[in-house]
Amino acid sequence: MPRNGVDTESDDRRLLELVADVCGLLDLAELRYGLIDAMRRVLPSDWASLNDIGPGPGEVFAISRPDGEEELYSKFQQYAHENPILQRHLSTLDSRAYRFSDLVTRDELHALPLYREVYARMKIEYQLAFMLPGGPGRVLAIALSRSERDYTDAERDFANRARPYLIQAYLNAIAYQSLRAQVPAGAPDAPLVESLMRAGLTPREAQAMKLLALGKSNHHIATALGISHRTVGKHLERGFRKLSVTDRSSAADRVWQLAAAAEGSPAVRKSADALLGELGWGPRGPRVEPP
């Protein structure tokens, strides 16, 4: 039902679609592209990018949809720190979503070398951006850009609603990568399947859950096992029930804990539990704070 001129039911559906798109992406490389693809779908934009910006000149890593020209990427590395939204974050540590139009006039934007050397050539006039947790001294930003119309207040509010869930997805992928690094080399596949079968899963359910724990999407699982998407969903549904979990992130956590225990490696289990505790994961999966 609309409230204050905003179709909240439609927004809720879009938010659910966004969370569904990214929550199962545990591989960091896949997640980075998955985040910007998903945001570009729910908030239609000419450009979407994930920018990892360090403190020094040139310490910039960026990926975008669509891909940009190499020359523009080099210019962006040179002038990225001029972005008004980034400047606000650096001065206030406010990581919420802002638009260019919230912070500067069109004339002020057009006066920036960043605009003249990069945005003007990309026909970018409007931008909405927000921050995710970055490494020490670094800023990780998702930026959506358009050429012909600004982002509305409702679209900015939607980005702020989505941000906690995207942060959690990113933390889940970091935790997954850390846990993978601690499992003995050459050990993953067989112990994963065997430990899942000992937990009561059928061989096919165990194979599907193993691929989920390796960060694969339902599409990849279906292709790898030669089964339909519907069958993948049934295998995962039964696997979740048998492992007493309710989502992909907590399922992956449980699979790796079972594998570590099967390997007789209490150090791996202890390290995994400590890491998950630091990230706010409980025995039933990650804790997501309300937006």
MARSE-525472 format. One record per residue: residue in one letter; z, x, y of N, C-alpha, C, O, CB in turn. Coordinates in steps of 0.001 Angstrom, whole numbers, plus 500000, padded with zeros to 6 digits. Last residue first. Glycine has a CB too. Example, Ala and Ser with C-alpha at 12.3 -4.5 7.8 and 13.67 -1.06 7.14 Angstrom:
2
S507080512850497750507140513670498940507870512900500030508039513409501138505725514084499402
A507800513190494310507800512300495500507800513200496700508465514236496681509046511308495527
# end
This chain:
291
P508878517194497573508269517685498811509037517198500025508668517514501157506809517243498904
P511482518095495227510644517080495876510089517618497190510751518413497858511448515781496126
E511155520945493094511867520257494154510959519220494790509754519453494885512376521252495206
V510982521266489738510136521110490914510905520336491960511270519182491734508806520397490565
R511835523433487223512383522469488180511478522431489397511235523464490022513845522835488586
P510212523801484066510439524196485454510997523069486290510670521899486087509162524690486069
G512047522922481001510879523305481799511230523563483233512405523550483601509825522244481731
R514365522378479718513279521411479548512096521734480435511216520891480607513769520009479843
P516095524356480437515706524287479034514588523296478774513932523356477735516888523929478197
G514656525287483671515742524887482790515254524806481364514105525154481092516331523551483225
W513748527578486155513347526838484971514584526485484162515470527323483993512345527651484121
G514148529116488431514609527735488440514138526925487264514118525696487339514174527075489679
L513558531764488360512517530903488926512920529435488925512144528585489361511224531076488156
E515760532790487043515558533162488445514555532246489116514672531971490311515093534610488552
G515274531755484481516413531284485247516262531584486722516590530750487566517680531901484727
L513089533247483697512915531816483889514067531221484691513870530298485483512795531116482544
L514329535769483532513234535546484469513061534067484753512904533666485906511935536133483927
A516213535309481492516656535724482829515586535442483872515881534944484959517015537215482839
D514567534655479317515517533671479825515974534019481238516109533137482085516724533571478894
A513185537102479040512455535873479361513390534833479953513069534199480958511762535311478112
S515252538814478341514510539061479569513762537815480007513705537502481196513538540222479384
K516018537652475903516978537736476995516267537933478324516622537304479321517967538874476752
R513642537963474431514172536630474680515133536646475870515077535772476736514880536093473427
V513444540763474387512373539975474995512892538588475347512619538083476437511154539872474047
A515775541368473026515598541875474388514514541095475110514640540797476297515252543370474370
P515459540327470467516365539648471398516210540127472819516487539369473749517784539836470967
S513103540159468429513227540936469656514136540218470640513646539562471560511847541186470285
G511956539104466112513234539797466029513495540652467241514044541748467124513288540643464796
E509732537606466230509512539050466182510818539833466066510809541058465938508756539499467417
A510807535126466601510216535443465295509981536931465133510028537456464021508904534694465110
A511488535281469269512558535184468285512037535549466901512731536200466120513161533769468277
A508915535308470374509798536455470574510920536464469541511268537514469001510383536440471991
A507994532785469601507305533983469121508195535212469244508235536053468346506003534199469897
L509779531120470971509733531067469514509084532319468945509543532862467940508978529824469048
Q509065531833473578510423532087473112510487532054471597511178532874470992511394531068473702
W506432530927473668506698532365473765508108532714473329508330533786472765506472532845475182
V506862528138473416506046528863472441506361530353472468506537530973471420504555528636472713
R508355527553475719508953527374474397508179528142473331508783528734472436509007525889474035
D506471528111477768507753528823477716508342528759476311508778529775475769508748528231478737
A504573526162477142504225527589477029505477528453476951505541529404476172503359528031478222
A506125523869477707505604524095476354505253525568476149505585526156475119504364523212476097
S506570524100480402507728524246479523507291524433478074507991525077477293508650523025479645
S503842523742481169504581524947481535505781525165480622505995526269480123505040524864482986
R503069521219480224502416522415479721503221523684480006503271524592479176501038522536480325
D505856519006479408504723519445480217504227520791479710504871521429478878505111519534481713
T508010518368477782507282517259478415506078517691479238505338516837479727508212516490479291
V509472519121474567509070519481475923508203518353476469507727517497475723508305520853475951
S510144519248471799511046518615472783510762519095474197511681519435474942512507518902472430
L508386519984469903509091521077470571510060520563471641510721521356472311508085522038471201
K507351517533469157508067518323468149508853519472468765509872519891468217507091518869467125
R506085516759471529507184515956470985508013516778469984509242516709469986506631514677470301
F504098518707471813505135518565472843506356517836472264507499518239472480504578517795474080
G502558518125469517503251519400469644504361519351470677505445519889470452502273520487470002
R501552515619470160502465515727469024503244517036469075504425517080468731501693515623467704
E500007516389472392501026515341472519502041515442471388503247515359471621500373513946472522
L498260518239471265499245518703472241500365517665472409501533518027472550498564518987473603
H496751516564469566497477517714469017498577518165469971499697518442469543496513518879468734
K495688514780471482496587514284470443497405515417469839498607515268469620495794513569469350
G494075516503473022495167515786473650496175515272472627497381515321472867494628514636474465
V492215517277471061493101518277471675494315517579472283495450518012472083492345519101472763
T490957514824470684491747515395469586492692516475470106493831516579469653490821515980468499
R489681514581473156490655513571472752491563514108471647492773513884471660489940512294472280
H487902516695473119488986516718474091490081515719473701491267515986473895488450516405475499
S487172517616469664486956516861470894488146517011471837489242517396471427486712515380470579
I486707520995468371487163519612468277486948518922469626486585519569470609488663519546467852
G486555523783468116485451522943467660485848521494467476485389520831466545484906523473466374
L488369525510469162488704524924467863487590524029467315487670523568466176489988524125467978
A487158526262471566487609527288470624487849526729469230487566527391468232488876527939471133
T486692523773472828485569524646472476485971525652471402485230525876470445485053525382473720
A489330522859473184488367522063472414487199522928471943486769522826470794487845520884473257
I490342524898474826490924524676473501489944523906472618489746524250471453492266523910473612
H488798524586477139488683525824476364489230525652474953488669526183473995489417526961477069
H489701522010477899488282522247477638488093523501476783487327523490475819487505522382478963
N492404522451478372492002521592477254490537521789476897490171521741475722492258520126477592
S492747526013479145492662524601479502492280523783478272491881524342477250491639524382480644
K495011528648478278493712527984478158493808526509478549494821525851478310493177528115476724
G497257530270478145496738529897479452495419529154479433494766529038480470496586531097480267
L498450530684475785497628531789476278496919531439477582496088532204478071496604532183475228
A499522528229475276500439529290475706499700530514476208500255531303476973501356529683474569
L497184526949474387497821526501475622498736527599476166498735527874477366498622525196475382
L496863528318471980495876528500473038496416528021474379496129528632475409494586527759472696
K499124527341470606498958528782470845497982529017471991498249529829472877498462529499469566
M498554524643470431499675525065471265499611526559471560500001526996472643500999524721470587
A496416524762468606496210524207469951497317524655470895497045525010472042496150522667469900
Q497711525850466373496596526572466994496346526074468414496092526868469319495320526419466149
A499579523827465837500052525168466197498949525970466875499207526688467841500554525916464953
E497905521743465107498752521592466291499229522948466781499282523199467985499954520685465988
R496885522911462766495982522621463884496766522427465187496340522892466244495139521364463580
P499191523194461104498391524363461491497494524099462702497356524962463569497536524808460321
T501854521153462558500789521384461596499984522610462016500077523034463168499875520140461475
L505229522107463365503873521736463762502908521962462601503115522845461768503425522545465004
G507792523010462739507395521686462285506001521255462672505603520137462345508334520708462794
A508488525575463222509145524575464067508686523157463742509126522202464382508879524876465534
R506761526935461620508153526868461169508941525840461985509938525298461508508818528253461274
M504552526714463276504547525982462014505963525879461447506327524858460862503612526664461000
L505354528460465306505164527042465609505149526200464335505679525090464322503862526836466388
S505358530889463973506621530384464503506520528900464835507489528160464667507032531176465747
E502625531123463343503619531035462275504928530449462790505541529612462128503867532415461661
V501433531273465894501089530180464987502164529995463923502571528871463628499734530441464326
L502750533621466913502739532357467638502490531192466687503254530226466676501674532379468741
P502229535650465044503590535148465231503645533818465970504499532980465680504405536162465977
A499317535811465436499923535393464181501352534908464361501676533828463868499894536527463194
D499047536549468337498444535400467683499163534936466426499581533780466351497048535715467347
P500703538874469470500748537475469867500290536443468846501057535541468510499952537317471045
A500867541663468820501683540707468093501384539244468358501774538407467544503077540954468399
G499617543592470292499028543260469009499772542174468254499358541793467159498957544475468170
A502634544618471824501172544690471769500687544376470366501264544829469378500673546081472208
P505369542357472214504804543572471638503293543499471505502736542468471127505418543837470290
V505787540830475392505589540606473963504914541840473376503963542343473975504737539317473699
Q505740541395478062506908541844477317506793541604475817507606542114475046508131541158477837
A503509540267479140503596541723479186504746542249478331504735543409477920503764542191480623
R504114537550478917503060538120478076503181539636478012502979540230476953501673537722478604
L506020537357480972506427537183479578505393537769478625505750538411477637506646535701479267
S504387537755483211505486538674482939505941538582481486506215539597480847506657538389483872
Q502655535560483021502101536917482952503197537934482613502974538857481831501422537291484291
Y504539533480483327503743533595482105503199535011481946503274535593480863502586532581482117
A505392533947485952506344534041484846505617534229483518506028535037482686507230532786484791
I502978533453487290503599534775487390504581534975486245504611536041485631504314534947488751
A502623530756486634501630531731486190502191533148486256501914533962485375500357531627487041
N504865529641487906504713529515486462503736530555485930503987531169484893504240528105486092
L504259530191490570505410530851489959505338530773488433505705531724487743506719530219490463
Y502059528449490835501872529887491016503026530662490379502800531677489720501759530233492514
A503265525971490424502195526397489533501984527905489622501758528565488607500894525659489867
Q505012525956492620505555525991491263504501526447490264504801527221489355506093524615490867
I503146525836494710504057526983494617504590527098493190504621528187492617505234526844495630
L502103523345494169501227524506494053502057525794493963501709526720493230500254524571495257
Y504316521782494727503779521773493371502844522965493147502805523528492052503035520453493100
P504731522215497487505757522609496506505243522674495080505679523523494302506906521651496563
R502120521216498589502517522629498609503618522986497612503471523994496921502971522996499983
A501663518507498783501161519222497603501746520618497479501855521146496373499652519312497653
R502749517837501249503293517215500040502896518005498805503695518161497881502811515764499915
N501077519346502892502507519674502844503196519025501650504131519601501092503192519234504135
A498674518019502455498795519433502080500261519848501984500637520613501096498060520325503099
F499344515535503602499070515625502166499203517074501684499779517325500625497655515082501850
D499525516233506279500727515785505579500540515866504064501466516221503334501083514348505992
R496832516811506766497840517867506914499118517500506168499723518343505507498149518117508403
E495801514267506362495380515359505484496353516537505579496654517180504573493952515817505840
A497032512868508443497301512469507060496909513579506087497603513809505097496545511173506717
D495929514090510674497369514226510436497701513897508984498539514554508366498167513309511388
T492760515527509594493605514496510192495082514822509966495432515702509180493265513107509606
Y490729518254510522491590517629509522492534516652510223493038516929511311492393518706508720
D487670517776512387489001518342512180489707517624511026489316516529510621489842518242513477
R484244518361511614485344517444511951486680518080511588486794518820510611485177516085511216
E482354520445511139482027519315512010483175518370512345483061517624513318480962518537511388
S483117522538509437482288522845510605482209521688511591482012521925512783480897523223510162
R486210523570507889485093522648508107484325523056509350484813523810510193485594521193508237
S488411524935505390487681525022506661486498524059506678485880523773505653487191526461506904
L491564525896504160490442524973504039489751524899505392490413524811506425490912523556503562
A493437528425502642492797527958503870491609527067503527490760527428502712492345529153504744
I496414529628501470495272528789501102494719528203502391495446527558503147495678527654500077
A497837532887501469497491531656502183496323530946501527495365531577501082497159531960503639
L500363535139501343499377534489500488499083533117501071499977532274501160499881534381499011
V501292538173502743501180536731502965500073536208502069498975536764502037500894536395504472
R503658540847502165502327540247502070502410538745502314503456538126502118501695540535500690
G506128542036501943505280542428503054503899541811503050503046542205503846505148543881503067
P506209541487498488506902542078499643505922542525500720504999543295500451507756543268499198
G503880538748497723504676539916497403505350540464498655505104539976499757503809540989496748
G504287535239498618503536536472498429504461537603498019505680537436497974502780536842499703
P504264531764498166505059532995498085504175534215497810503394534207496858506129532866496988
L501769530352500420502477530378499152503320531650499109503115532539499935501486530310497945
M500969528502503411501320529729502717501996529441501375502692528439501210502231530581503590
F498032526831504712499461526915504429499704528115503528498771528676502955499987525603503767
A495589525389506948496062526444506056497568526356505872498289525876506747495675527823506599
L492598524196508159493932523780507741494405524806506722493711525072505740493936522312507143
Q490198524423510788490852524985509605492236524363509424492936524051510387490963526527509720
Y487014524274512324488306523645512053488899524239510774488185524518509810488157522097511925
E484687525677512485485312525271513742486734524742513538487551524760514458484463524211514423
I482409527759510998483765527218510860484340526935512242484466527838513069484681528202510077
K479989529011510574480000527679511174481340526977510956481396525763510757478867526833510596
M479974531602509936480156530689508806480136529227509257480250528316508437481472530995508086
R479794532672512427478662532910511519478747532026510274477735531735509637478614534389511106
A482276531941513417481068531392514045479870531542513120479028530649513035480788532089515392
Y484033533463511761484000532008511677482740531411512295482185530459511744485215531432512353
V483250536299512392483342535692511055483125534183511116482138533678510580484708535997510420
E483003537133515016482441537981513966482400537312512597481612537703511737483230539247513870
R484239535132516571482872535569516886482224536303515711481038536119515439482881536475518121
Y486795534855515354485871533726515425484437534219515614483528533781514909486267532777516572
L487796537453515624487730536842514299486763535667514289485999535493513339489118536383513850
P487831537758518420486828538483517633486687537922516214485588537915515658487190539964517567
L488433534708520192488909535696519219487742536433518567486754535800518196489766535017518143
A487459532678521729487611533985522372488021535079521398487964536260521740488627533895523480
H487585530377520237486275531006520402486361532381521053485425533172520939485378530115521225
L490331529729520561489795530099519253488490530874519403488309531913518768489573528849518390
E490349529059523268491165530185522790490691530661521418490658531862521152492651529783522723
D488645526836523243488270528026524009489059529244523541488505530338523429488499527792525512
R490125525038521682488824525507521197488416526786521923487902527716521301487745524417521387
T493612526065521671492491525261522144491194525810521560491167526912521011492434525247523695
V496021526256518964495196526851520022494132525858520465493791524928519734494538528168519538
L497593524637517225498126525888517770497336526462518934497920527097519813498189526901516695
D496411522493516073497854522378516348498353523535517203499406523438517833498646522327515035
S493850523332515556494053522463516720495523522203517021495854521739518112493350521148516505
F494130524724513169493829525462514409494212524618515614494816525109516567492323525849514479
R496934523227511461495519523277511819495340524211513007496281524459513760494973521859512144
Y499275523969508812498924523782510226497406523844510366496699524415509536499613524863511132
A501757523587506342500348523466506713500202523218508210500896522387508795499679522332505921
R504531525992506309503910524677506154502454524682506641501989525640507259504718523620506921
S505983528255506671504886528318505703504156526996505525503262526887504686505410528770504378
D507343530090509172507072528701508806505823528685507924504737529056508371506884527793510084
L507928532477510292508137532342508842508011530899508376508513530533507313509507532882508457
T507278533012512908508297531996512666508735531902511205509779531324510902507788530664513116
S505355535014512988506365534989514051507508534029513762508602534198514302505721534615515360
L503758534566510784504390535878510926505501535859511972506476536602511858503347536927511298
H502840531943511309503695532208510148504447533527510313505639533601510017502857532237508859
R501268532381513594502448531518513674503397531811512519504608531917512714502038530030513664
Q499284534022512505500141534536513568501412533689513705502501534226513909499374534568514901
L498063532235510726498768533404510204499725533963511252500853534335510927497766534489509765
I496956530555512631497926530004511680498732531136511044499940531009510847497210529167510584
P495167532246514035496320531638514723497374531087513777498565531141514083495849530533515622
N494076535371512898494090533945512608495327533291513226496442533743512963494052533702511087
E494151538088513176494045537299514405494128535797514156494240535024515107492749537618515105
H494087539302510712495405539146511330495359538354512644496407537984513174496013540511511584
A491353539609510081492119538493509503493440538238510213493876537091510313492388538759508046
Y489564541601510845490115540731511886491041539625511375491474538783512162488996540109512640
Q488807543105508580489104543791509837489883542904510811490762543389511524487812544260510490
Q488253541236506624489294542227506385489753542870507689490939543144507875488795543297505419
F486060540043507873487300539287507727488472540228507450489563540034507986487169538250506598
K484156542021507590484607541667508932485928540903508872486805541093509715483538540829509653
S483859541950504806484320543187505454484842542905506863485848543478507283483177544223505513
Y482872539352504529484135539702503898484712540963504541485915541038504793483946539905502382
L480427539602505796481452538748506401482823539047505810483828538999506519481104537264506203
E479139541279503951479351541742505323480439540923506018481272541472506739478041541663506122
E479003539656501675479822540864501649480117541371503054481221541843503323479132541950500840
E479289536121502175478495537350502194479415538562502279480483538496502888477499537343503378
G481328534084499928480819534526501225479996535803501110480007536476500079481968534743502190
D481118531421497591481260532848497851480652533201499210479602532683499588480593533673496730
P482370528208498832481488529068498040481718530542498366482433530868499313480020528697498287
R485364529677497963484340528763497457483688528108498661484394527494499461484945527687496476
S486777532996497807486404531754498481485409530959497661484715531487496793485824532047499855
I489331535440498115488307534792497295488000533453497945488872532846498565488777534614495795
A490498538514499470490175537097499639489157536662498601488244537409498252489642536822501055
F492787540818500686492009540419499518491750538929499637492678538157499878492748540768498176
V493528543334502950493195541919502790492364541746501530491365542437501330492434541376504032
E494179545568504710494917545212503489494753543719503220495715542952503259496431545585503618
G492969546055507136492167546209505933492881545857504649492257545846503587491687547587505844
P495982547072508653494561546752508814493795546997507516493962548036506878493949547583509953
G499016545964506868498171546925507575496734546464507709496296545574506980498203548247506872
P500379544015505386500779544291506766499823545178507548499823545143508778502111544919506765
G498043541852503556499128542807503698499399543135505146498740542606506042498818544066502939
I497106538809502228497027539658503421498261540543503518499388540048503558496881538799504697
D495037536949500436496225537783500201496198538891501253495372539801501183496251538383498720
N493725533771500438493755535043501158495092535739500937496149535176501221493505534825502665
L491485531622499170492835532126498915492867533537499460492123534403499001493216532084497375
S489524528967500623489778530369500273491242530597499975492118529876500454489328531298501397
A486776526853501086488177526962500658488392528401500217487555528983499528488526525939499493
W484516525068503198484977526331502616486426526157502162487198525415502769484848527513503644
D484137522408503759482960523259503604483319524566502904482534525103502122482326523548504969
S486080519967501964485950521041502951484667521807502696484168521856501572487169521994502905
P488166517308501032486799517823501112486611518777502285486930518457503431485818516675501227
L490783517517499388490601517517500840489221518109501112489116519302501397491746518336501581
V490258517551496675491111516472497191491079516381498716491315515314499282492545516675496725
R488470519757496389488112518424495901488946517341496576488405516322497005488291518348494384
R489851521881497451488570521520498081488105520137497614487426519427498355487488522582497757
M491958522048495672492217521655497051490935521219497750490947520285498552492867522804497816
A490552522900493360491251521615493366491522521140494787491340519960495087492562521720492593
D489575525402494162488639524364493731489293522991493819488679522033494288488151524632492294
I491946526744494694491051526447495819490001525409495432489577524618496275490363527728496307
L493145526732492091493829526200493262492853525823494369492918524723494916494830527208493781
G491273528029490450491604526638490204492279525986491397492023524819491693492487526527488998
Y491343530619491388490142529827491640490412528341491431489861527496492136488999530286490731
R493997531141490514493589531372491904492345530562492252492299529899493288493326532864492145
L494003530586487740494753529740488656494276529906490090494159528919490816496233530051488564
E492500532657486681491980531294486564492686530374487555492062529490488142492153530765485123
A494242534759487283492882534769487818492278533369487784491625532944488737492001535747487027
L496591534010485867496589534111487329495185534059487912494956533393488922497269535392487762
D496892531514483468496267532800483751496082532918485263495488532036485883494899532948482999
L497714528928483476498749529949483426498196531355483599498955532291483852499491529857482127
L497147525847484304496448527123484500497486528244484589498065528479485649495552527087485792
G498270523341484245498073524029482976497396525380483093497097526004482075497280523175482075
C498362522438486873499625522714486194499440523466484891500354524168484459500352521432485929
V495957521793488178496459523176488272497648523475487375497937524645487125496840523473489680
D495231519115487712494199520156487714494781521559487594494168522427486974493374520061488976
A497602517710488054497009517788486718495979518900486631495860519559485598496366516458486343
V497861517969490827498859518594489959498297518743488547498489519779487909500168517764489939
L495611516427491603495730517833491979496697518561491060496390519647490566496188517963493432
E496240513911490613495035514595490141495108516094490427494717516919489600493785513992490801
L498541513380492118498636513470490658497430514203490080497572515019489168498748512068490037
L497356513273494649498356514292494365498521514475492862498629515604492383499697513925495008
R495711511039494393495109512357494637496088513479494323495697514518493791494640512469496092
R497669509072494039496695509337492975496069510714493141495912511462492176495601508261492967
D498940509221496516499699509505495297498758509821494143499018510733493357500604508316494933
D496867508397498203497397509756498313498163510147497066498052511281496600498297509882499535
S496645505735497381495521506640497180495977508099497243495540508931496448494431506377498227
E499147504865498260498810504768496837497657505701496505497677506380495478498450503319496458
T499045505211501009499942506066500235499627506012498748499817507001498041501387505663500471
D496945505211503378496925504611502050497750505496501124497218506427500518495461504440501519
V498280504857506592497905505792505544497978505082504202498972504416503913498817507045505558
G499290503268508610497860503530508629497390504468507542496222504856507538497479504083509938
N501948502994507915501600503735509136500138504157509130499787505248509581502496504968509286
R500849502512504718502053502630505533501729503527506701501294504666506528503258503184504713
P499165500555502243499134501368503457500467501351504186501133500319504267498039500883504384
M500000500844498806500000500000500000500000500882501247500751501855501311501227499043500004
# end
